[in-house]
Each structure stands twice: as C-alpha cells, then as structure tokens.
C-alpha cells in the first residue's frame, strides 16, 4: 500500500491515492477533495532549504535561529554546519 506523508496542496489532507502518471511522474489524487497533482519529490525543495541554511550559517546565525527560520531539523543544521566548516571532510 502506498504510504505518503505528502499533504494535498489544496485541502491539506494526507489521504492521497496514486492516479496514473504523467511524463513518467506519478500522479496523485486527493480522496478528500478530488484534487489531482503530480507528486513533487522532497529532494529539490530540501536542496533549496539546505542552500538557505548554508547561507545563514555563513552569516553566523545561530543553529536554533536557523531551525526557527527554515524549519530544517537542528541535527540537519548541525550536519550542514560541520560540512561548511570543513568542506573536504
Ligand atoms: Zn485535497
């Protein structure tokens, strides 16, 4: 069974069901409001978020402030901070 935590863009319901595909991407339909959309993977959204985190780290913003601003988990912020402090590692 399909398990997804992606909420419906229209009504916010998580009751999504697979509904065919478009250009190789799975299409989903919300069983609550019948809204249809192509599933957008989290990766590009996260990449943009992580870029923002790295920018804020460069500005010496505290990790907890970055968590508040971006919604990225603190351990992820800590991981990125480590990476930006020592890019070769
Ligand atoms: Zn919906």
PDB file of the backbone (N, CA, C, O) and the ligand in Angstrom, with CONECT records:
HET     ZN  A 101       1
ATOM      1  N   UNK A   1       0.847  -1.206   0.000  1.00  0.00           N
ATOM      2  CA  UNK A   1       0.000   0.000   0.000  1.00  0.00           C
ATOM      3  C   UNK A   1       0.869   1.236   0.000  1.00  0.00           C
ATOM      4  O   UNK A   1       1.928   1.286   0.624  1.00  0.00           O
ATOM      5  N   UNK A   2       0.386   2.230  -0.720  1.00  0.00           N
ATOM      6  CA  UNK A   2       1.139   3.489  -0.819  1.00  0.00           C
ATOM      7  C   UNK A   2       1.085   4.234   0.505  1.00  0.00           C
ATOM      8  O   UNK A   2       0.015   4.470   1.066  1.00  0.00           O
ATOM      9  N   UNK A   3       2.252   4.595   0.983  1.00  0.00           N
ATOM     10  CA  UNK A   3       2.322   5.389   2.204  1.00  0.00           C
ATOM     11  C   UNK A   3       2.987   6.713   1.883  1.00  0.00           C
ATOM     12  O   UNK A   3       4.131   6.739   1.431  1.00  0.00           O
ATOM     13  N   UNK A   4       2.298   7.789   2.107  1.00  0.00           N
ATOM     14  CA  UNK A   4       2.897   9.096   1.845  1.00  0.00           C
ATOM     15  C   UNK A   4       2.480  10.079   2.925  1.00  0.00           C
ATOM     16  O   UNK A   4       1.362  10.024   3.437  1.00  0.00           O
ATOM     17  N   UNK A   5       3.383  10.965   3.258  1.00  0.00           N
ATOM     18  CA  UNK A   5       3.055  11.997   4.232  1.00  0.00           C
ATOM     19  C   UNK A   5       2.850  13.334   3.528  1.00  0.00           C
ATOM     20  O   UNK A   5       2.670  14.372   4.164  1.00  0.00           O
ATOM     21  N   UNK A   6       2.884  13.279   2.166  1.00  0.00           N
ATOM     22  CA  UNK A   6       2.684  14.498   1.387  1.00  0.00           C
ATOM     23  C   UNK A   6       1.234  14.951   1.519  1.00  0.00           C
ATOM     24  O   UNK A   6       0.324  14.183   1.209  1.00  0.00           O
ATOM     25  N   UNK A   7       1.001  16.171   1.968  1.00  0.00           N
ATOM     26  CA  UNK A   7      -0.380  16.612   2.084  1.00  0.00           C
ATOM     27  C   UNK A   7      -0.915  17.153   0.755  1.00  0.00           C
ATOM     28  O   UNK A   7      -0.145  17.577  -0.107  1.00  0.00           O
ATOM     29  N   UNK A   8      -2.208  17.132   0.605  1.00  0.00           N
ATOM     30  CA  UNK A   8      -2.858  17.702  -0.579  1.00  0.00           C
ATOM     31  C   UNK A   8      -2.582  19.207  -0.615  1.00  0.00           C
ATOM     32  O   UNK A   8      -2.701  19.899   0.396  1.00  0.00           O
ATOM     33  N   UNK A   9      -2.205  19.703  -1.819  1.00  0.00           N
ATOM     34  CA  UNK A   9      -1.867  21.117  -1.949  1.00  0.00           C
ATOM     35  C   UNK A   9      -3.089  22.005  -1.779  1.00  0.00           C
ATOM     36  O   UNK A   9      -2.969  23.189  -1.462  1.00  0.00           O
ATOM     37  N   UNK A  10      -4.254  21.433  -1.990  1.00  0.00           N
ATOM     38  CA  UNK A  10      -5.488  22.219  -1.969  1.00  0.00           C
ATOM     39  C   UNK A  10      -6.141  22.232  -0.591  1.00  0.00           C
ATOM     40  O   UNK A  10      -6.492  23.291  -0.071  1.00  0.00           O
ATOM     41  N   UNK A  11      -6.303  21.034   0.000  1.00  0.00           N
ATOM     42  CA  UNK A  11      -7.043  20.964   1.259  1.00  0.00           C
ATOM     43  C   UNK A  11      -6.175  20.524   2.435  1.00  0.00           C
ATOM     44  O   UNK A  11      -6.623  20.579   3.580  1.00  0.00           O
ATOM     45  N   UNK A  12      -4.931  20.085   2.173  1.00  0.00           N
ATOM     46  CA  UNK A  12      -4.038  19.705   3.255  1.00  0.00           C
ATOM     47  C   UNK A  12      -4.245  18.298   3.764  1.00  0.00           C
ATOM     48  O   UNK A  12      -3.554  17.865   4.686  1.00  0.00           O
ATOM     49  N   UNK A  13      -5.184  17.577   3.178  1.00  0.00           N
ATOM     50  CA  UNK A  13      -5.433  16.203   3.598  1.00  0.00           C
ATOM     51  C   UNK A  13      -4.281  15.303   3.173  1.00  0.00           C
ATOM     52  O   UNK A  13      -3.667  15.532   2.131  1.00  0.00           O
ATOM     53  N   UNK A  14      -3.981  14.274   3.978  1.00  0.00           N
ATOM     54  CA  UNK A  14      -2.915  13.347   3.610  1.00  0.00           C
ATOM     55  C   UNK A  14      -3.491  12.093   2.970  1.00  0.00           C
ATOM     56  O   UNK A  14      -2.766  11.128   2.728  1.00  0.00           O
ATOM     57  N   UNK A  15      -4.798  12.101   2.695  1.00  0.00           N
ATOM     58  CA  UNK A  15      -5.452  10.937   2.070  1.00  0.00           C
ATOM     59  C   UNK A  15      -5.240  10.991   0.561  1.00  0.00           C
ATOM     60  O   UNK A  15      -6.168  11.284  -0.192  1.00  0.00           O
ATOM     61  N   UNK A  16      -4.008  10.705   0.121  1.00  0.00           N
ATOM     62  CA  UNK A  16      -3.695  10.721  -1.300  1.00  0.00           C
ATOM     63  C   UNK A  16      -3.639   9.302  -1.834  1.00  0.00           C
ATOM     64  O   UNK A  16      -3.269   8.364  -1.128  1.00  0.00           O
ATOM     65  N   UNK A  17      -4.018   9.167  -3.102  1.00  0.00           N
ATOM     66  CA  UNK A  17      -4.023   7.874  -3.754  1.00  0.00           C
ATOM     67  C   UNK A  17      -3.360   8.060  -5.108  1.00  0.00           C
ATOM     68  O   UNK A  17      -3.527   9.094  -5.753  1.00  0.00           O
ATOM     69  N   UNK A  18      -2.603   7.049  -5.536  1.00  0.00           N
ATOM     70  CA  UNK A  18      -1.967   7.105  -6.856  1.00  0.00           C
ATOM     71  C   UNK A  18      -3.041   7.137  -7.932  1.00  0.00           C
ATOM     72  O   UNK A  18      -4.059   6.455  -7.819  1.00  0.00           O
ATOM     73  N   UNK A  19      -2.816   7.929  -8.975  1.00  0.00           N
ATOM     74  CA  UNK A  19      -3.821   8.065 -10.024  1.00  0.00           C
ATOM     75  C   UNK A  19      -3.117   8.203 -11.369  1.00  0.00           C
ATOM     76  O   UNK A  19      -3.168   9.262 -11.995  1.00  0.00           O
ATOM     77  N   UNK A  20      -2.462   7.138 -11.810  1.00  0.00           N
ATOM     78  CA  UNK A  20      -1.801   7.162 -13.110  1.00  0.00           C
ATOM     79  C   UNK A  20      -0.509   7.954 -13.066  1.00  0.00           C
ATOM     80  O   UNK A  20       0.028   8.240 -11.995  1.00  0.00           O
ATOM     81  N   UNK A  21      -0.014   8.305 -14.257  1.00  0.00           N
ATOM     82  CA  UNK A  21       1.239   9.039 -14.300  1.00  0.00           C
ATOM     83  C   UNK A  21       1.240  10.019 -15.464  1.00  0.00           C
ATOM     84  O   UNK A  21       0.458   9.886 -16.405  1.00  0.00           O
ATOM     85  N   UNK A  22       2.122  10.995 -15.388  1.00  0.00           N
ATOM     86  CA  UNK A  22       2.264  11.992 -16.430  1.00  0.00           C
ATOM     87  C   UNK A  22       3.742  12.245 -16.648  1.00  0.00           C
ATOM     88  O   UNK A  22       4.446  12.648 -15.722  1.00  0.00           O
ATOM     89  N   UNK A  23       4.228  12.009 -17.881  1.00  0.00           N
ATOM     90  CA  UNK A  23       5.637  12.195 -18.231  1.00  0.00           C
ATOM     91  C   UNK A  23       6.543  11.419 -17.264  1.00  0.00           C
ATOM     92  O   UNK A  23       7.580  11.923 -16.833  1.00  0.00           O
ATOM     93  N   UNK A  24       6.143  10.203 -16.935  1.00  0.00           N
ATOM     94  CA  UNK A  24       6.959   9.352 -16.081  1.00  0.00           C
ATOM     95  C   UNK A  24       6.871   9.670 -14.613  1.00  0.00           C
ATOM     96  O   UNK A  24       7.505   8.998 -13.800  1.00  0.00           O
ATOM     97  N   UNK A  25       6.092  10.690 -14.245  1.00  0.00           N
ATOM     98  CA  UNK A  25       5.955  11.049 -12.836  1.00  0.00           C
ATOM     99  C   UNK A  25       4.581  10.605 -12.343  1.00  0.00           C
ATOM    100  O   UNK A  25       3.574  10.793 -13.025  1.00  0.00           O
ATOM    101  N   UNK A  26       4.554  10.017 -11.157  1.00  0.00           N
ATOM    102  CA  UNK A  26       3.303   9.525 -10.611  1.00  0.00           C
ATOM    103  C   UNK A  26       2.353  10.687 -10.322  1.00  0.00           C
ATOM    104  O   UNK A  26       2.747  11.719  -9.780  1.00  0.00           O
ATOM    105  N   UNK A  27       1.093  10.483 -10.701  1.00  0.00           N
ATOM    106  CA  UNK A  27       0.077  11.484 -10.400  1.00  0.00           C
ATOM    107  C   UNK A  27      -0.703  11.004  -9.190  1.00  0.00           C
ATOM    108  O   UNK A  27      -0.925   9.804  -9.022  1.00  0.00           O
ATOM    109  N   UNK A  28      -1.109  11.916  -8.368  1.00  0.00           N
ATOM    110  CA  UNK A  28      -1.852  11.565  -7.171  1.00  0.00           C
ATOM    111  C   UNK A  28      -3.179  12.296  -7.152  1.00  0.00           C
ATOM    112  O   UNK A  28      -3.303  13.405  -7.672  1.00  0.00           O
ATOM    113  N   UNK A  29      -4.158  11.665  -6.551  1.00  0.00           N
ATOM    114  CA  UNK A  29      -5.449  12.306  -6.383  1.00  0.00           C
ATOM    115  C   UNK A  29      -5.786  12.300  -4.893  1.00  0.00           C
ATOM    116  O   UNK A  29      -5.587  11.311  -4.187  1.00  0.00           O
ATOM    117  N   UNK A  30      -6.303  13.438  -4.448  1.00  0.00           N
ATOM    118  CA  UNK A  30      -6.715  13.564  -3.056  1.00  0.00           C
ATOM    119  C   UNK A  30      -8.096  12.938  -2.928  1.00  0.00           C
ATOM    120  O   UNK A  30      -9.021  13.321  -3.645  1.00  0.00           O
ATOM    121  N   UNK A  31      -8.242  11.979  -2.022  1.00  0.00           N
ATOM    122  CA  UNK A  31      -9.539  11.316  -1.894  1.00  0.00           C
ATOM    123  C   UNK A  31     -10.538  12.194  -1.147  1.00  0.00           C
ATOM    124  O   UNK A  31     -11.736  11.914  -1.148  1.00  0.00           O
ATOM    125  N   UNK A  32     -10.048  13.246  -0.516  1.00  0.00           N
ATOM    126  CA  UNK A  32     -10.949  14.125   0.233  1.00  0.00           C
ATOM    127  C   UNK A  32     -11.598  15.169  -0.680  1.00  0.00           C
ATOM    128  O   UNK A  32     -12.809  15.382  -0.616  1.00  0.00           O
ATOM    129  N   UNK A  33     -10.782  15.831  -1.543  1.00  0.00           N
ATOM    130  CA  UNK A  33     -11.344  16.915  -2.357  1.00  0.00           C
ATOM    131  C   UNK A  33     -11.218  16.647  -3.850  1.00  0.00           C
ATOM    132  O   UNK A  33     -11.588  17.505  -4.651  1.00  0.00           O
ATOM    133  N   UNK A  34     -10.698  15.465  -4.259  1.00  0.00           N
ATOM    134  CA  UNK A  34     -10.548  15.066  -5.654  1.00  0.00           C
ATOM    135  C   UNK A  34      -9.533  15.924  -6.405  1.00  0.00           C
ATOM    136  O   UNK A  34      -9.513  15.901  -7.635  1.00  0.00           O
ATOM    137  N   UNK A  35      -8.704  16.668  -5.712  1.00  0.00           N
ATOM    138  CA  UNK A  35      -7.664  17.485  -6.353  1.00  0.00           C
ATOM    139  C   UNK A  35      -6.572  16.559  -6.873  1.00  0.00           C
ATOM    140  O   UNK A  35      -6.112  15.673  -6.153  1.00  0.00           O
ATOM    141  N   UNK A  36      -6.150  16.766  -8.137  1.00  0.00           N
ATOM    142  CA  UNK A  36      -5.125  15.923  -8.734  1.00  0.00           C
ATOM    143  C   UNK A  36      -3.850  16.719  -8.913  1.00  0.00           C
ATOM    144  O   UNK A  36      -3.892  17.904  -9.244  1.00  0.00           O
ATOM    145  N   UNK A  37      -2.702  16.064  -8.692  1.00  0.00           N
ATOM    146  CA  UNK A  37      -1.423  16.728  -8.890  1.00  0.00           C
ATOM    147  C   UNK A  37      -0.332  15.707  -9.135  1.00  0.00           C
ATOM    148  O   UNK A  37      -0.442  14.553  -8.722  1.00  0.00           O
ATOM    149  N   UNK A  38       0.714  16.138  -9.806  1.00  0.00           N
ATOM    150  CA  UNK A  38       1.899  15.308  -9.973  1.00  0.00           C
ATOM    151  C   UNK A  38       2.663  15.375  -8.659  1.00  0.00           C
ATOM    152  O   UNK A  38       2.862  16.448  -8.089  1.00  0.00           O
ATOM    153  N   UNK A  39       3.088  14.203  -8.193  1.00  0.00           N
ATOM    154  CA  UNK A  39       3.826  14.159  -6.928  1.00  0.00           C
ATOM    155  C   UNK A  39       5.150  14.887  -7.072  1.00  0.00           C
ATOM    156  O   UNK A  39       5.933  14.568  -7.967  1.00  0.00           O
ATOM    157  N   UNK A  40       5.414  15.849  -6.220  1.00  0.00           N
ATOM    158  CA  UNK A  40       6.670  16.581  -6.245  1.00  0.00           C
ATOM    159  C   UNK A  40       7.581  15.993  -5.185  1.00  0.00           C
ATOM    160  O   UNK A  40       7.270  16.074  -3.997  1.00  0.00           O
ATOM    161  N   UNK A  41       8.708  15.397  -5.588  1.00  0.00           N
ATOM    162  CA  UNK A  41       9.585  14.812  -4.582  1.00  0.00           C
ATOM    163  C   UNK A  41      10.178  15.870  -3.647  1.00  0.00           C
ATOM    164  O   UNK A  41      10.311  17.037  -4.014  1.00  0.00           O
ATOM    165  N   UNK A  42      10.528  15.441  -2.444  1.00  0.00           N
ATOM    166  CA  UNK A  42      11.002  16.377  -1.437  1.00  0.00           C
ATOM    167  C   UNK A  42      12.414  16.884  -1.741  1.00  0.00           C
ATOM    168  O   UNK A  42      12.815  17.941  -1.254  1.00  0.00           O
ATOM    169  N   UNK A  43      13.177  16.115  -2.559  1.00  0.00           N
ATOM    170  CA  UNK A  43      14.600  16.424  -2.744  1.00  0.00           C
ATOM    171  C   UNK A  43      14.875  17.862  -3.239  1.00  0.00           C
ATOM    172  O   UNK A  43      15.685  18.550  -2.618  1.00  0.00           O
ATOM    173  N   UNK A  44      14.237  18.351  -4.332  1.00  0.00           N
ATOM    174  CA  UNK A  44      14.553  19.709  -4.790  1.00  0.00           C
ATOM    175  C   UNK A  44      14.185  20.773  -3.765  1.00  0.00           C
ATOM    176  O   UNK A  44      14.891  21.769  -3.608  1.00  0.00           O
ATOM    177  N   UNK A  45      13.059  20.549  -3.062  1.00  0.00           N
ATOM    178  CA  UNK A  45      12.634  21.505  -2.032  1.00  0.00           C
ATOM    179  C   UNK A  45      13.670  21.542  -0.908  1.00  0.00           C
ATOM    180  O   UNK A  45      14.026  22.609  -0.408  1.00  0.00           O
ATOM    181  N   UNK A  46      14.148  20.352  -0.520  1.00  0.00           N
ATOM    182  CA  UNK A  46      15.140  20.269   0.555  1.00  0.00           C
ATOM    183  C   UNK A  46      16.455  20.898   0.128  1.00  0.00           C
ATOM    184  O   UNK A  46      17.113  21.561   0.929  1.00  0.00           O
ATOM    185  N   UNK A  47      16.851  20.696  -1.145  1.00  0.00           N
ATOM    186  CA  UNK A  47      18.098  21.274  -1.637  1.00  0.00           C
ATOM    187  C   UNK A  47      18.064  22.793  -1.516  1.00  0.00           C
ATOM    188  O   UNK A  47      19.058  23.416  -1.144  1.00  0.00           O
ATOM    189  N   UNK A  48      16.909  23.388  -1.834  1.00  0.00           N
ATOM    190  CA  UNK A  48      16.756  24.837  -1.728  1.00  0.00           C
ATOM    191  C   UNK A  48      16.828  25.279  -0.273  1.00  0.00           C
ATOM    192  O   UNK A  48      17.425  26.304   0.056  1.00  0.00           O
ATOM    193  N   UNK A  49      16.189  24.461   0.608  1.00  0.00           N
ATOM    194  CA  UNK A  49      16.197  24.758   2.041  1.00  0.00           C
ATOM    195  C   UNK A  49      17.617  24.684   2.588  1.00  0.00           C
ATOM    196  O   UNK A  49      18.033  25.538   3.371  1.00  0.00           O
ATOM    197  N   UNK A  50      18.372  23.643   2.168  1.00  0.00           N
ATOM    198  CA  UNK A  50      19.728  23.447   2.672  1.00  0.00           C
ATOM    199  C   UNK A  50      20.638  24.572   2.201  1.00  0.00           C
ATOM    200  O   UNK A  50      21.532  24.996   2.933  1.00  0.00           O
ATOM    201  N   UNK A  51      20.411  25.068   0.953  1.00  0.00           N
ATOM    202  CA  UNK A  51      21.207  26.183   0.442  1.00  0.00           C
ATOM    203  C   UNK A  51      20.985  27.416   1.312  1.00  0.00           C
ATOM    204  O   UNK A  51      21.917  28.168   1.597  1.00  0.00           O
ATOM    205  N   UNK A  52      19.716  27.612   1.733  1.00  0.00           N
ATOM    206  CA  UNK A  52      19.394  28.746   2.593  1.00  0.00           C
ATOM    207  C   UNK A  52      20.061  28.577   3.958  1.00  0.00           C
ATOM    208  O   UNK A  52      20.574  29.539   4.529  1.00  0.00           O
ATOM    209  N   UNK A  53      20.050  27.336   4.482  1.00  0.00           N
ATOM    210  CA  UNK A  53      20.692  27.065   5.766  1.00  0.00           C
ATOM    211  C   UNK A  53      22.182  27.404   5.693  1.00  0.00           C
ATOM    212  O   UNK A  53      22.728  28.031   6.601  1.00  0.00           O
ATOM    213  N   UNK A  54      22.836  26.981   4.599  1.00  0.00           N
ATOM    214  CA  UNK A  54      24.275  27.231   4.456  1.00  0.00           C
ATOM    215  C   UNK A  54      24.570  28.727   4.363  1.00  0.00           C
ATOM    216  O   UNK A  54      25.588  29.201   4.868  1.00  0.00           O
ATOM    217  N   UNK A  55      23.672  29.463   3.714  1.00  0.00           N
ATOM    218  CA  UNK A  55      23.824  30.920   3.612  1.00  0.00           C
ATOM    219  C   UNK A  55      23.723  31.558   5.002  1.00  0.00           C
ATOM    220  O   UNK A  55      24.509  32.438   5.354  1.00  0.00           O
ATOM    221  N   UNK A  56      22.737  31.095   5.784  1.00  0.00           N
ATOM    222  CA  UNK A  56      22.544  31.632   7.131  1.00  0.00           C
ATOM    223  C   UNK A  56      23.719  31.268   8.030  1.00  0.00           C
ATOM    224  O   UNK A  56      24.103  32.056   8.895  1.00  0.00           O
ATOM    225  N   UNK A  57      24.298  30.072   7.835  1.00  0.00           N
ATOM    226  CA  UNK A  57      25.458  29.655   8.627  1.00  0.00           C
ATOM    227  C   UNK A  57      26.634  30.588   8.359  1.00  0.00           C
ATOM    228  O   UNK A  57      27.389  30.934   9.267  1.00  0.00           O
ATOM    229  N   UNK A  58      26.778  30.993   7.083  1.00  0.00           N
ATOM    230  CA  UNK A  58      27.863  31.911   6.718  1.00  0.00           C
ATOM    231  C   UNK A  58      27.690  33.269   7.393  1.00  0.00           C
ATOM    232  O   UNK A  58      28.662  33.965   7.684  1.00  0.00           O
ATOM    233  N   UNK A  59      26.426  33.628   7.637  1.00  0.00           N
ATOM    234  CA  UNK A  59      26.130  34.911   8.288  1.00  0.00           C
ATOM    235  C   UNK A  59      26.210  34.806   9.808  1.00  0.00           C
ATOM    236  O   UNK A  59      25.841  35.741  10.519  1.00  0.00           O
ATOM    237  N   UNK A  60      26.696  33.658  10.307  1.00  0.00           N
ATOM    238  CA  UNK A  60      26.880  33.409  11.732  1.00  0.00           C
ATOM    239  C   UNK A  60      25.560  33.471  12.496  1.00  0.00           C
ATOM    240  O   UNK A  60      25.530  33.890  13.653  1.00  0.00           O
ATOM    241  N   UNK A  61      24.468  33.054  11.851  1.00  0.00           N
ATOM    242  CA  UNK A  61      23.184  32.942  12.539  1.00  0.00           C
ATOM    243  C   UNK A  61      23.236  31.672  13.380  1.00  0.00           C
ATOM    244  O   UNK A  61      23.764  30.654  12.934  1.00  0.00           O
ATOM    245  N   UNK A  62      22.688  31.724  14.601  1.00  0.00           N
ATOM    246  CA  UNK A  62      22.747  30.553  15.475  1.00  0.00           C
ATOM    247  C   UNK A  62      21.926  29.407  14.886  1.00  0.00           C
ATOM    248  O   UNK A  62      20.965  29.630  14.150  1.00  0.00           O
ATOM    249  N   UNK A  63      22.323  28.170  15.226  1.00  0.00           N
ATOM    250  CA  UNK A  63      21.654  26.987  14.671  1.00  0.00           C
ATOM    251  C   UNK A  63      20.176  26.959  15.040  1.00  0.00           C
ATOM    252  O   UNK A  63      19.334  26.597  14.218  1.00  0.00           O
ATOM    253  N   UNK A  64      19.862  27.340  16.270  1.00  0.00           N
ATOM    254  CA  UNK A  64      18.457  27.310  16.695  1.00  0.00           C
ATOM    255  C   UNK A  64      17.644  28.375  15.967  1.00  0.00           C
ATOM    256  O   UNK A  64      16.458  28.175  15.704  1.00  0.00           O
ATOM    257  N   UNK A  65      18.271  29.506  15.639  1.00  0.00           N
ATOM    258  CA  UNK A  65      17.584  30.543  14.864  1.00  0.00           C
ATOM    259  C   UNK A  65      17.301  30.035  13.457  1.00  0.00           C
ATOM    260  O   UNK A  65      16.239  30.305  12.895  1.00  0.00           O
ATOM    261  N   UNK A  66      18.266  29.289  12.883  1.00  0.00           N
ATOM    262  CA  UNK A  66      18.085  28.730  11.543  1.00  0.00           C
ATOM    263  C   UNK A  66      16.928  27.732  11.546  1.00  0.00           C
ATOM    264  O   UNK A  66      16.136  27.689  10.606  1.00  0.00           O
ATOM    265  N   UNK A  67      16.835  26.922  12.619  1.00  0.00           N
ATOM    266  CA  UNK A  67      15.728  25.967  12.741  1.00  0.00           C
ATOM    267  C   UNK A  67      14.399  26.727  12.724  1.00  0.00           C
ATOM    268  O   UNK A  67      13.450  26.324  12.051  1.00  0.00           O
ATOM    269  N   UNK A  68      14.346  27.836  13.477  1.00  0.00           N
ATOM    270  CA  UNK A  68      13.111  28.630  13.524  1.00  0.00           C
ATOM    271  C   UNK A  68      12.797  29.239  12.164  1.00  0.00           C
ATOM    272  O   UNK A  68      11.635  29.279  11.759  1.00  0.00           O
ATOM    273  N   UNK A  69      13.833  29.721  11.446  1.00  0.00           N
ATOM    274  CA  UNK A  69      13.620  30.423  10.179  1.00  0.00           C
ATOM    275  C   UNK A  69      13.268  29.484   9.035  1.00  0.00           C
ATOM    276  O   UNK A  69      12.417  29.801   8.205  1.00  0.00           O
ATOM    277  N   UNK A  70      13.932  28.312   8.989  1.00  0.00           N
ATOM    278  CA  UNK A  70      13.781  27.451   7.819  1.00  0.00           C
ATOM    279  C   UNK A  70      12.927  26.216   8.073  1.00  0.00           C
ATOM    280  O   UNK A  70      12.396  25.636   7.126  1.00  0.00           O
ATOM    281  N   UNK A  71      12.782  25.798   9.337  1.00  0.00           N
ATOM    282  CA  UNK A  71      12.025  24.590   9.627  1.00  0.00           C
ATOM    283  C   UNK A  71      12.832  23.319   9.424  1.00  0.00           C
ATOM    284  O   UNK A  71      12.291  22.218   9.525  1.00  0.00           O
ATOM    285  N   UNK A  72      14.135  23.462   9.137  1.00  0.00           N
ATOM    286  CA  UNK A  72      15.014  22.299   8.991  1.00  0.00           C
ATOM    287  C   UNK A  72      15.352  21.792  10.391  1.00  0.00           C
ATOM    288  O   UNK A  72      15.555  22.587  11.309  1.00  0.00           O
ATOM    289  N   UNK A  73      15.413  20.467  10.556  1.00  0.00           N
ATOM    290  CA  UNK A  73      15.720  19.877  11.857  1.00  0.00           C
ATOM    291  C   UNK A  73      17.106  20.331  12.334  1.00  0.00           C
ATOM    292  O   UNK A  73      18.015  20.531  11.529  1.00  0.00           O
ATOM    293  N   UNK A  74      17.252  20.492  13.677  1.00  0.00           N
ATOM    294  CA  UNK A  74      18.506  21.035  14.209  1.00  0.00           C
ATOM    295  C   UNK A  74      19.688  20.125  13.915  1.00  0.00           C
ATOM    296  O   UNK A  74      20.790  20.611  13.660  1.00  0.00           O
ATOM    297  N   UNK A  75      19.478  18.810  13.946  1.00  0.00           N
ATOM    298  CA  UNK A  75      20.589  17.894  13.664  1.00  0.00           C
ATOM    299  C   UNK A  75      21.063  18.052  12.219  1.00  0.00           C
ATOM    300  O   UNK A  75      22.252  17.918  11.928  1.00  0.00           O
ATOM    301  N   UNK A  76      20.106  18.343  11.307  1.00  0.00           N
ATOM    302  CA  UNK A  76      20.467  18.577   9.910  1.00  0.00           C
ATOM    303  C   UNK A  76      21.267  19.867   9.789  1.00  0.00           C
ATOM    304  O   UNK A  76      22.238  19.936   9.036  1.00  0.00           O
ATOM    305  N   UNK A  77      20.851  20.895  10.540  1.00  0.00           N
ATOM    306  CA  UNK A  77      21.574  22.166  10.533  1.00  0.00           C
ATOM    307  C   UNK A  77      22.998  21.942  11.060  1.00  0.00           C
ATOM    308  O   UNK A  77      23.964  22.474  10.513  1.00  0.00           O
ATOM    309  N   UNK A  78      23.111  21.134  12.149  1.00  0.00           N
ATOM    310  CA  UNK A  78      24.422  20.845  12.732  1.00  0.00           C
ATOM    311  C   UNK A  78      25.311  20.118  11.726  1.00  0.00           C
ATOM    312  O   UNK A  78      26.509  20.386  11.625  1.00  0.00           O
ATOM    313  N   UNK A  79      24.693  19.181  10.976  1.00  0.00           N
ATOM    314  CA  UNK A  79      25.422  18.409   9.976  1.00  0.00           C
ATOM    315  C   UNK A  79      25.949  19.343   8.880  1.00  0.00           C
ATOM    316  O   UNK A  79      27.099  19.232   8.455  1.00  0.00           O
ATOM    317  N   UNK A  80      25.078  20.273   8.427  1.00  0.00           N
ATOM    318  CA  UNK A  80      25.472  21.215   7.376  1.00  0.00           C
ATOM    319  C   UNK A  80      26.530  22.188   7.885  1.00  0.00           C
ATOM    320  O   UNK A  80      27.410  22.607   7.133  1.00  0.00           O
ATOM    321  N   UNK A  81      26.440  22.548   9.172  1.00  0.00           N
ATOM    322  CA  UNK A  81      27.414  23.456   9.765  1.00  0.00           C
ATOM    323  C   UNK A  81      28.794  22.814   9.766  1.00  0.00           C
ATOM    324  O   UNK A  81      29.800  23.460   9.471  1.00  0.00           O
ATOM    325  N   UNK A  82      28.819  21.521  10.106  1.00  0.00           N
ATOM    326  CA  UNK A  82      30.057  20.754  10.114  1.00  0.00           C
ATOM    327  C   UNK A  82      30.649  20.701   8.707  1.00  0.00           C
ATOM    328  O   UNK A  82      31.854  20.859   8.511  1.00  0.00           O
ATOM    329  N   UNK A  83      29.757  20.471   7.723  1.00  0.00           N
ATOM    330  CA  UNK A  83      30.169  20.346   6.331  1.00  0.00           C
ATOM    331  C   UNK A  83      30.734  21.669   5.820  1.00  0.00           C
ATOM    332  O   UNK A  83      31.754  21.689   5.131  1.00  0.00           O
ATOM    333  N   UNK A  84      30.058  22.788   6.163  1.00  0.00           N
ATOM    334  CA  UNK A  84      30.512  24.084   5.648  1.00  0.00           C
ATOM    335  C   UNK A  84      31.777  24.554   6.361  1.00  0.00           C
ATOM    336  O   UNK A  84      32.540  25.349   5.812  1.00  0.00           O
ATOM    337  N   UNK A  85      32.005  24.058   7.602  1.00  0.00           N
ATOM    338  CA  UNK A  85      33.215  24.428   8.330  1.00  0.00           C
ATOM    339  C   UNK A  85      34.430  23.680   7.797  1.00  0.00           C
ATOM    340  O   UNK A  85      35.552  24.183   7.842  1.00  0.00           O
ATOM    341  N   UNK A  86      34.189  22.467   7.290  1.00  0.00           N
ATOM    342  CA  UNK A  86      35.280  21.634   6.781  1.00  0.00           C
ATOM    343  C   UNK A  86      34.797  20.913   5.512  1.00  0.00           C
ATOM    344  O   UNK A  86      34.432  19.739   5.576  1.00  0.00           O
ATOM    345  N   UNK A  87      34.791  21.609   4.353  1.00  0.00           N
ATOM    346  CA  UNK A  87      34.202  21.043   3.137  1.00  0.00           C
ATOM    347  C   UNK A  87      34.899  19.788   2.631  1.00  0.00           C
ATOM    348  O   UNK A  87      34.281  18.996   1.918  1.00  0.00           O
ATOM    349  N   UNK A  88      36.161  19.583   2.975  1.00  0.00           N
ATOM    350  CA  UNK A  88      36.892  18.422   2.463  1.00  0.00           C
ATOM    351  C   UNK A  88      36.453  17.128   3.150  1.00  0.00           C
ATOM    352  O   UNK A  88      36.581  16.045   2.579  1.00  0.00           O
ATOM    353  N   UNK A  89      35.930  17.244   4.389  1.00  0.00           N
ATOM    354  CA  UNK A  89      35.527  16.053   5.139  1.00  0.00           C
ATOM    355  C   UNK A  89      34.191  15.491   4.656  1.00  0.00           C
ATOM    356  O   UNK A  89      33.715  14.488   5.187  1.00  0.00           O
TER     357      UNK A  89
HETATM  358 ZN    ZN A 101      -7.395  17.644  -1.138  1.00  0.00          ZN
END
